[in-house]
Amino acid sequence: MRKILSTSLLFAFIFLIGCKDKKKQVTVKTLDAKILMDASSERFKKYWGMGDATAISEEFTAEATRVISNPASPIEGKQKIKNAFTATFSEGSELKGSNINISLLETRLVSEDILLGAGTFEIIDANKNILESGKWGNVYKVSEGKIKFLLESAHRKIDPAKMVGKAPTALKNSIASEALHFEKIQASVSNYIKFANEGNSDQLAMLFAEDGIQSVSSKEGVVMGREKIKATEAYAEGQVLNANILGYKYLGNSLAVGYGNWNQLDEKSNTMVFGQWGNLFKIEGDTAYLLMESAGRIE
C-alpha cells in the first residue's frame, strides 16, 4: 500500500512539473512574440518619423505585400513597397513630416517562423493632429532574432460623414493558381460571401479558427474568438457582398496568406462600397480556417 502511494505521489509530482514546464514554454513563446513585435513597431515608428523609405522598406521581406487603404490594389514586392513609402514621405504628400503611433492588441507565434499581430494605429502631424487612424492585422517572418513583414494589412477608419456609396463597378477577376492549398482558400472566400449574404452568423463564424481574430472596419475594435465573432456579426437588408482573390502565398507549416478586394452593393440605392482584405489562413484537412481576417473600406 505504501509503495503504491509513493508511486502515485511520484507520478503526481512528475505531472505537476510537466504542467509547469508546458506553462513556462507557452509564457516564453508569448513573451518572445511580444518582444519581437515591440522591436519591429519601434523600428517602424522610427523610420516613419525620419521619412526614410529605404530603411522602412528593409522591414519587409523581398516577397512581402502591403494591403492598405490607399492605393486600391495590393503593393507587391520590396521595390514597389519602397516606391510607395517614397511617395508617402515626398513633398506634396499630406503625410510628409508625420509620425505614426502603433498599439498592439494581440500577437502570436503561429509556427516556428511565422508571427501574427493585430492592433491600431494613428498617423499624426507636427501639431499632434490625427491625419489617419485605423486597425491593422499583419503577418511576419521570424529570422535571425527579428521579424519582417510578409503581409501588412492596415485599414484606416472612414469618417461616417464621408461614407457615401459610389456607382457599382465590377471587381477584377480572381487569380488562378496551382499553388498548394489554393483551392481551399477559394472555398473559404466563396463560403464567406455565401454566409454573409445569407446572414448566417453561425456558419460564417465557423470559417474562423476557434481563437481566430477579426480586424475589420465594420466592427469596433479587434474581435478575438469564434464566439465573439459570431455575436458581433450584423447584416443590413439588401446588402450584397462580393470578393476576389488577387494574391496568394503558401507559407509552409499549413499556413497561407491571401489578399484581394471586396465590394458590397446596396440594392435599394444601387450604390456600392469597396475595400481590400489581407488574411492569414490555417489549413486543417480539407478546410482553410481564418486565423486572422484584416479588411477595410477604401474611401
Sequence and secondary structure as in RCSB ss.txt:
>XXXX:A:sequence
MRKILSTSLLFAFIFLIGCKDKKKQVTVKTLDAKILMDASSERFKKYWGMGDATAISEEFTAEATRVISNPASPI
EGKQKIKNAFTATFSEGSELKGSNINISLLETRLVSEDILLGAGTFEIIDANKNILESGKWGNVYKVSEGKIKFL
LESAHRKIDPAKMVGKAPTALKNSIASEALHFEKIQASVSNYIKFANEGNSDQLAMLFAEDGIQSVSSKEGVVMG
REKIKATEAYAEGQVLNANILGYKYLGNSLAVGYGNWNQLDEKSNTMVFGQWGNLFKIEGDTAYLLMESAGRIE
>XXXX:A:secstr
 HHHHHHHHHHHHHHHHHHHHHHHHHHHHHHHHHHHHHHHHHHHHHHHHHT HHHHHTTEEEEEEEE SSSSS E
ESHHHHHHHHHHHTSTT TTTT EEEEEEEEEEE SSSEEEEEEEEEEE TT  EEEEEEEEEEEEEETTEEEEE
EEEEEE   GGG   B            STTHHHHHHHHHHHHHHHHHT HHHHHTTEEEEEEEEETTSSS EES
HHHHHHT    TTEEEEE   EEEEEETTEEEEEEEEEEEETTTTEEEEEEEEEEEEEETTEEEEEEEEEEEE 
